[in-house]
Amino acid sequence: MGRWEPNARGRLEQAAFDLFAERGFDQTTVAEIAERAGLTKRSLFRHFADKRDILFAGAERLQDVVTESVAAAPPDSSPLAAVRAGLAAATELIAERGPSVVARQAILDANPELRERELMKMARLAAGIAEALRARGVADRTASLTADTGVAAFKVAFEYWVLDTEQDLARAVEDTLAELKAIVAEG
């Protein structure tokens, strides 16, 4: 496949995921990813800062989609309902990525450094959600608590969904939020 072939970014992502699955993240080099994609290392660096960036390439888009959905929730929505709207948008975005999401999670699970970066990504997501809630007029502590709780529920739902992708991720998120509500009601 020549360098002129379309979708260089997508080819690089696919090559990376394939190699990470075959050899492991640490054993895969940037040069091998570029070669598998039919590109040069220079081409890879036009799209990604390093091989870690390939795994986290969608983080900004995810945050934008979620925070925009929180901001766009109906004005009379409760903070949790606004967060629910943001998380629903996240599930749609994840569904677009298909099986690569599960492959990505397996790579993260096998590498502690990558899990740490994923946790930082989730913390930034919660901070972005909290800021979107504050912009809606939600009190500071309520915004932070709702955002962190929503992200935690999403994380739990996602972990269970990865184990059984036949279930609907959006339904798993809703079920997790309902379970959280029941737990809080017990107190």
LINGI-V841557 format. One record per backbone hydrogen bond with DSSP energy under -1.0 kcal/mol. NH is the residue of the N-H (numbers start at 1). CO is the residue of the C=O. E is the energy in kcal/mol with one decimal. If there is no record, write none. Layout:
nh:NH co:CO e:E
nh:NH co:CO e:E
This chain:
nh:5 co:2 e:-1.4
nh:11 co:7 e:-2.5
nh:12 co:8 e:-2.6
nh:13 co:9 e:-2.4
nh:14 co:10 e:-2.5
nh:15 co:11 e:-2.7
nh:16 co:12 e:-2.6
nh:17 co:13 e:-2.7
nh:18 co:14 e:-2.5
nh:19 co:15 e:-2.6
nh:20 co:16 e:-3.1
nh:21 co:17 e:-2.1
nh:22 co:18 e:-2.2
nh:23 co:19 e:-3.4
nh:24 co:20 e:-1.3
nh:28 co:25 e:-1.3
nh:33 co:29 e:-1.9
nh:34 co:30 e:-2.6
nh:35 co:31 e:-2.6
nh:36 co:32 e:-2.6
nh:37 co:33 e:-1.9
nh:38 co:35 e:-1.2
nh:39 co:34 e:-3.3
nh:44 co:40 e:-1.9
nh:45 co:41 e:-2.5
nh:47 co:44 e:-1.2
nh:48 co:44 e:-2.6
nh:56 co:52 e:-1.3
nh:59 co:56 e:-1.7
nh:62 co:58 e:-2.6
nh:63 co:59 e:-2.5
nh:64 co:60 e:-2.7
nh:65 co:61 e:-2.9
nh:66 co:62 e:-2.6
nh:67 co:63 e:-2.8
nh:68 co:64 e:-2.5
nh:69 co:65 e:-1.8
nh:70 co:66 e:-2.3
nh:71 co:67 e:-2.4
nh:72 co:68 e:-1.9
nh:77 co:74 e:-2.3
nh:82 co:78 e:-2.4
nh:83 co:79 e:-2.2
nh:84 co:80 e:-2.8
nh:85 co:81 e:-1.9
nh:86 co:82 e:-1.8
nh:87 co:83 e:-2.7
nh:88 co:84 e:-2.2
nh:89 co:85 e:-1.8
nh:90 co:86 e:-1.7
nh:91 co:87 e:-2.1
nh:92 co:88 e:-1.6
nh:93 co:89 e:-2.0
nh:94 co:90 e:-2.4
nh:95 co:91 e:-2.1
nh:96 co:92 e:-1.5
nh:100 co:97 e:-1.2
nh:101 co:98 e:-1.8
nh:103 co:99 e:-2.0
nh:104 co:100 e:-2.7
nh:105 co:101 e:-2.2
nh:106 co:102 e:-2.0
nh:107 co:103 e:-1.8
nh:108 co:104 e:-2.4
nh:109 co:105 e:-2.9
nh:110 co:106 e:-1.2
nh:111 co:108 e:-1.5
nh:115 co:111 e:-2.0
nh:116 co:112 e:-2.1
nh:117 co:113 e:-1.7
nh:118 co:114 e:-2.2
nh:119 co:115 e:-2.3
nh:120 co:116 e:-1.9
nh:121 co:117 e:-2.2
nh:122 co:118 e:-2.4
nh:123 co:119 e:-2.2
nh:124 co:120 e:-2.3
nh:125 co:121 e:-2.2
nh:126 co:122 e:-2.4
nh:127 co:123 e:-2.2
nh:128 co:124 e:-2.5
nh:129 co:125 e:-2.5
nh:130 co:126 e:-2.7
nh:131 co:127 e:-2.2
nh:132 co:128 e:-2.2
nh:133 co:129 e:-2.4
nh:134 co:130 e:-2.6
nh:135 co:131 e:-2.2
nh:137 co:134 e:-1.9
nh:138 co:133 e:-2.2
nh:143 co:139 e:-3.0
nh:144 co:140 e:-2.5
nh:145 co:141 e:-2.8
nh:146 co:142 e:-2.7
nh:147 co:143 e:-2.4
nh:148 co:144 e:-2.7
nh:149 co:145 e:-2.3
nh:150 co:146 e:-2.6
nh:151 co:147 e:-2.5
nh:152 co:148 e:-2.2
nh:153 co:149 e:-2.5
nh:154 co:150 e:-2.4
nh:155 co:151 e:-2.7
nh:156 co:152 e:-2.3
nh:157 co:153 e:-2.6
nh:158 co:154 e:-2.9
nh:159 co:155 e:-2.3
nh:160 co:156 e:-1.9
nh:161 co:157 e:-2.4
nh:162 co:158 e:-2.5
nh:167 co:164 e:-1.7
nh:172 co:168 e:-2.4
nh:173 co:169 e:-2.5
nh:174 co:170 e:-2.4
nh:175 co:171 e:-2.9
nh:176 co:172 e:-2.1
nh:177 co:173 e:-2.6
nh:178 co:174 e:-2.4
nh:179 co:175 e:-2.3
nh:180 co:176 e:-2.4
nh:181 co:177 e:-2.3
nh:182 co:178 e:-2.2
nh:183 co:179 e:-2.2
nh:184 co:180 e:-2.5
nh:185 co:181 e:-2.2
nh:186 co:182 e:-1.3
